[in-house]
Each structure stands twice: as C-alpha cells, then as structure tokens.
Amino acid sequence: WDMTEADRIRQDAQPAYLLHSYAYRETSLIIETFTREQGRVALVARGARRPRSALRGVLLAFAPLTISWSGKSELRTLHKAEWQGGLPQLKGDALLCGFYLNELLLKLVARDDPHAVLFYAYDETLQALARGAHQGAALRRFERKLLAEIGYAPSLEHEAESGAPVVAGRSYSYVLENGLIPSDRPGNVSQKNRLELSGQTLLDIARDEYTNPVTLQQSKALMRMLINHYLGNQMLNTRQLLKDLQQL
C-alpha cells in the first residue's frame, strides 16, 4: 500500500481539537475531531463514558489535545488523548462563537482533507476569543480563511469582468457565483443573490482590517451570504441561537 494508507491506519500524538461528540452504545462516544495533519477525523472513544475512564475529563471542546488512533474505515478507534493546556476557557458569547466555529468546520470541511493552515487559524481564533478580542472581527477573519482553504475565496480587490482594481470611494455589488461589479451597472440578478458593499469595505476585508464600523457590518452580511450559499440546505444551529439570544 502507499504511505497515505499507512497514515490512515496508525497516527500517534497528533495535535487536535474536539469539535463534537455524541453517545455511542452504552459506554462509548463518537467524536468528531479537527487534527492538524489529517483534517477532520471521526473516532470511536471506547468506554469514554465510564466513570473511571481516563478520557472523561480530557475530551472537551476548545481544549488543545494530542490524540492517537488507528483504523482505515471512516470511523477509526481512539487509543489515547492528552490535554496540552495553555488555552483559557471560553465564556459567555465567546463560548457561543467557539461553537459557531466548530459548526462551520463540521458542515463545510470534508473528512480526511488536511488543512494545516486552517488548523492554525482555528487555534488563533480561539485564543483571540479567550482573551476578549473583538468577536465580530475574529469571526470574519476565520470565515474568510475557511472559505479560502476550501476553495471558495471571494476576490475582493478587483472587478470580476474587467479586472479593474476596486476603488475605496465607489459602490459595488457582490454577485454570487460572479463576483464584484460596480453598483451602477445594470444587471438582471435577483436581490437575493447580490449585496451592496463600499469599495472601502472590500479593501478593508482583503487586509483583514475591521476597525471601521461600516466594514464590520458589511463584512458580516457578505460572509453570511457566502456561507449560506455554500452550506446549501444546511442550517447553522449556533447562528440561530445567537440570534435568539440577541432578541431577549
């Protein structure tokens, strides 16, 4: 067999985060993990729900782990998980933001598709949220990195048809599947598939710069439109939860 086959069969001490877990049979868990070298990997944690299991206090969301596993089916077997420490706990809205990141990874990243750059971006975003950084800016940076990593990066610095550079003082429409066109150009695109944005916003997003309140607002609308489009019919539960909480 080739090396990739061997890689799938046995992995030791891989940096990872737990994205989601659910009960399996009487005493076990199925866990969805995001690993640095192998991407998203699903594992059976046998006996993890037993009171004396060494895994009980370790398999927690947002805790940096190293994990070892074996197997070559889509569902492999966890052998060991160790907590690496070093990340403060997420609380309140920051915790909800963390669950939102996990849900994006679960729904938009294919299993066994390595994304080391995205792993580091996830780690950085958790650290930013834990230290109280601006949540909107942290989420927008991660969403943009995620879209780029899975091959859907929007081009924000040039018009789609002419290739002309975006000008800060002009208005543009972002059209799904087509890209940027000047707002004053007539088009027969439905309003649902287009979004009005300022040139300044587009240039700010391209630089990951979110100090301008208009940029924050418009970048949220753009990322929401793009992510909804690529999710297809999948709903984001955390987004609905955040919305409900804001209406209380």
C-alpha positions as CSV (number, residue, x, y, z in Angstrom):
1,W,0.0,0.0,0.0
2,D,1.1,3.6,-0.2
3,M,2.1,5.9,2.6
4,T,-1.3,7.5,2.9
5,E,-2.9,4.1,3.6
6,A,-0.4,3.6,6.4
7,D,-1.1,7.1,7.7
8,R,-4.8,6.3,8.0
9,I,-4.1,3.1,9.9
10,R,-2.0,4.5,12.7
11,Q,-1.5,8.0,14.0
12,D,0.3,9.0,17.2
13,A,0.2,12.2,19.2
14,Q,-1.5,14.3,16.6
15,P,-2.4,17.9,17.6
16,A,-6.2,18.1,17.6
17,Y,-9.3,19.8,18.8
18,L,-12.7,18.1,19.6
19,L,-15.5,19.6,17.5
20,H,-18.4,17.5,18.6
21,S,-19.2,14.3,20.5
22,Y,-22.3,12.1,21.0
23,A,-23.1,8.9,22.9
24,Y,-22.4,5.6,21.1
25,R,-23.6,2.3,22.5
26,E,-23.7,2.0,26.3
27,T,-20.3,3.4,27.4
28,S,-18.6,4.9,24.3
29,L,-18.6,8.2,22.4
30,I,-18.2,9.1,18.8
31,I,-16.1,12.2,18.5
32,E,-15.5,14.5,15.5
33,T,-12.0,15.9,15.8
34,F,-10.1,18.5,13.8
35,T,-6.5,17.5,13.5
36,R,-3.5,19.4,12.2
37,E,-2.2,16.9,9.8
38,Q,-5.2,14.8,8.8
39,G,-8.0,17.4,8.9
40,R,-11.4,16.3,10.2
41,V,-11.4,12.7,11.6
42,A,-14.2,10.8,13.2
43,L,-13.3,8.4,16.0
44,V,-14.9,5.9,18.4
45,A,-13.8,6.6,22.0
46,R,-14.5,3.2,23.6
47,G,-15.5,3.3,27.2
48,A,-15.2,7.1,27.4
49,R,-18.5,7.5,29.3
50,R,-17.5,5.0,32.1
51,P,-17.0,6.8,35.4
52,R,-13.3,5.8,35.7
53,S,-12.4,6.4,32.1
54,A,-9.1,8.3,31.6
55,L,-10.8,10.1,28.7
56,R,-13.7,11.6,30.7
57,G,-12.1,14.9,31.7
58,V,-10.0,15.2,28.6
59,L,-12.4,15.1,25.6
60,L,-13.6,18.7,25.9
61,A,-14.3,21.3,23.3
62,F,-11.7,24.1,22.8
63,A,-9.0,22.2,24.8
64,P,-5.8,21.7,22.8
65,L,-5.2,17.9,22.6
66,T,-2.9,15.4,21.2
67,I,-4.6,12.2,20.1
68,S,-3.6,8.7,18.8
69,W,-5.8,6.5,16.8
70,S,-5.8,3.6,14.3
71,G,-8.1,2.1,11.7
72,K,-8.8,2.7,8.0
73,S,-12.6,2.9,7.8
74,E,-14.2,6.3,8.0
75,L,-14.8,5.7,11.7
76,R,-11.5,5.0,13.4
77,T,-10.6,4.0,17.0
78,L,-9.2,6.5,19.5
79,H,-6.4,5.0,21.6
80,K,-5.2,7.9,23.7
81,A,-6.0,11.6,24.2
82,E,-3.9,14.0,26.3
83,W,-4.7,17.6,27.2
84,Q,-2.0,20.1,26.2
85,G,-3.1,23.0,28.3
86,G,-2.4,26.6,27.5
87,L,-5.9,27.9,26.4
88,P,-8.1,29.9,28.9
89,Q,-11.7,28.8,29.0
90,L,-14.2,30.5,26.7
91,K,-17.2,32.0,28.5
92,G,-20.5,33.7,27.5
93,D,-20.7,35.0,24.0
94,A,-17.1,33.9,23.3
95,L,-18.2,30.3,24.0
96,L,-21.1,30.6,21.6
97,C,-18.7,32.0,19.0
98,G,-16.5,28.9,19.6
99,F,-19.4,26.6,18.9
100,Y,-20.1,28.5,15.8
101,L,-16.5,27.9,14.5
102,N,-17.0,24.2,15.3
103,E,-20.2,24.0,13.4
104,L,-18.7,25.7,10.3
105,L,-15.8,23.1,10.3
106,L,-18.3,20.2,10.7
107,K,-20.5,21.4,7.9
108,L,-18.0,22.9,5.4
109,V,-14.8,20.8,5.7
110,A,-14.8,17.3,4.3
111,R,-13.4,14.5,6.4
112,D,-9.8,13.4,5.8
113,D,-9.0,16.6,4.0
114,P,-5.9,18.1,5.6
115,H,-5.9,21.9,6.3
116,A,-3.0,22.8,8.5
117,V,-3.4,26.5,7.7
118,L,-7.0,26.3,8.9
119,F,-6.0,24.4,12.0
120,Y,-3.6,27.3,13.0
121,A,-6.3,29.8,12.1
122,Y,-8.8,28.0,14.4
123,D,-6.3,27.9,17.2
124,E,-5.5,31.6,16.8
125,T,-9.2,32.5,16.7
126,L,-9.9,30.6,19.9
127,Q,-7.0,32.4,21.6
128,A,-8.3,35.7,20.4
129,L,-11.8,34.9,21.7
130,A,-10.4,33.7,25.0
131,R,-8.5,37.0,25.6
132,G,-11.5,39.1,24.8
133,A,-10.7,40.3,21.3
134,H,-13.5,41.8,19.2
135,Q,-15.7,38.8,18.4
136,G,-17.0,40.1,15.1
137,A,-13.5,40.8,13.7
138,A,-12.2,37.4,15.0
139,L,-15.1,35.5,13.3
140,R,-14.8,37.4,10.0
141,R,-11.0,36.6,9.8
142,F,-11.7,32.9,10.4
143,E,-14.7,32.7,8.0
144,R,-12.5,34.3,5.2
145,K,-9.6,31.9,5.9
146,L,-12.1,28.9,5.9
147,L,-13.6,29.9,2.5
148,A,-10.1,30.3,1.1
149,E,-9.0,26.9,2.4
150,I,-12.0,25.1,0.9
151,G,-11.6,26.8,-2.4
152,Y,-14.2,29.5,-2.3
153,A,-12.2,32.6,-1.5
154,P,-14.1,35.7,-2.8
155,S,-12.0,38.1,-4.9
156,L,-12.4,41.5,-3.3
157,E,-9.7,43.7,-4.8
158,H,-10.7,43.6,-8.5
159,E,-13.9,43.7,-10.5
160,A,-14.9,40.4,-11.8
161,E,-15.3,41.2,-15.5
162,S,-12.9,44.0,-16.2
163,G,-10.2,43.1,-13.6
164,A,-10.1,46.8,-12.7
165,P,-8.9,47.5,-9.2
166,V,-11.5,48.3,-6.5
167,V,-11.7,52.0,-5.6
168,A,-12.3,52.9,-1.9
169,G,-14.9,55.6,-2.8
170,R,-17.0,53.6,-5.2
171,S,-20.0,51.3,-4.5
172,Y,-20.0,47.7,-5.7
173,S,-22.4,44.7,-5.8
174,Y,-21.1,41.3,-4.9
175,V,-23.0,38.8,-7.0
176,L,-23.0,35.1,-6.0
177,E,-21.0,32.9,-8.4
178,N,-19.9,36.0,-10.4
179,G,-18.0,38.3,-8.1
180,L,-17.8,42.1,-8.0
181,I,-19.5,44.5,-10.4
182,P,-19.9,48.3,-10.0
183,S,-23.3,49.1,-8.4
184,D,-24.3,51.4,-11.1
185,R,-24.0,48.7,-13.8
186,P,-27.5,47.3,-14.5
187,G,-27.8,43.6,-14.1
188,N,-30.7,41.1,-14.1
189,V,-29.5,39.4,-10.9
190,S,-32.1,39.0,-8.1
191,Q,-31.6,41.0,-4.9
192,K,-31.2,37.7,-3.0
193,N,-28.0,36.9,-4.9
194,R,-26.3,40.3,-4.7
195,L,-25.1,42.5,-1.9
196,E,-24.2,46.2,-2.0
197,L,-20.8,47.0,-0.5
198,S,-18.5,50.0,-0.4
199,G,-15.1,49.8,-2.0
200,Q,-13.6,50.7,1.3
201,T,-15.2,47.7,3.0
202,L,-13.9,45.4,0.3
203,L,-10.3,46.7,0.6
204,D,-10.6,46.5,4.4
205,I,-11.7,42.8,4.3
206,A,-8.9,42.0,1.9
207,R,-6.5,43.4,4.6
208,D,-8.3,41.7,7.5
209,E,-8.9,45.2,8.9
210,Y,-12.1,45.6,10.9
211,T,-11.8,48.8,12.8
212,N,-14.4,50.7,10.7
213,P,-18.0,50.1,11.9
214,V,-19.3,50.1,8.3
215,T,-16.8,47.4,7.4
216,L,-17.8,45.3,10.3
217,Q,-21.4,45.5,9.4
218,Q,-21.0,44.9,5.7
219,S,-18.4,42.1,6.1
220,K,-20.8,40.3,8.3
221,A,-23.5,40.5,5.6
222,L,-21.1,39.3,2.9
223,M,-19.8,36.4,4.9
224,R,-23.3,35.4,5.9
225,M,-24.4,35.4,2.2
226,L,-21.4,33.4,1.1
227,I,-21.5,30.8,3.9
228,N,-25.3,30.3,3.4
229,H,-24.7,29.7,-0.3
230,Y,-22.0,27.1,0.3
231,L,-24.0,25.4,3.1
232,G,-26.8,24.8,0.7
233,N,-29.8,23.5,2.7
234,Q,-27.9,23.0,5.9
235,M,-28.9,25.2,8.9
236,L,-26.4,26.7,11.4
237,N,-27.9,26.0,14.8
238,T,-25.4,28.3,16.6
239,R,-26.3,31.2,14.4
240,Q,-30.0,30.8,15.2
241,L,-29.1,30.5,18.9
242,L,-27.0,33.7,18.8
243,K,-29.9,35.5,17.0
244,D,-32.4,34.3,19.6
245,L,-30.3,35.4,22.5
246,Q,-29.9,38.9,21.0
247,Q,-33.6,39.2,20.8
248,L,-34.1,38.5,24.5
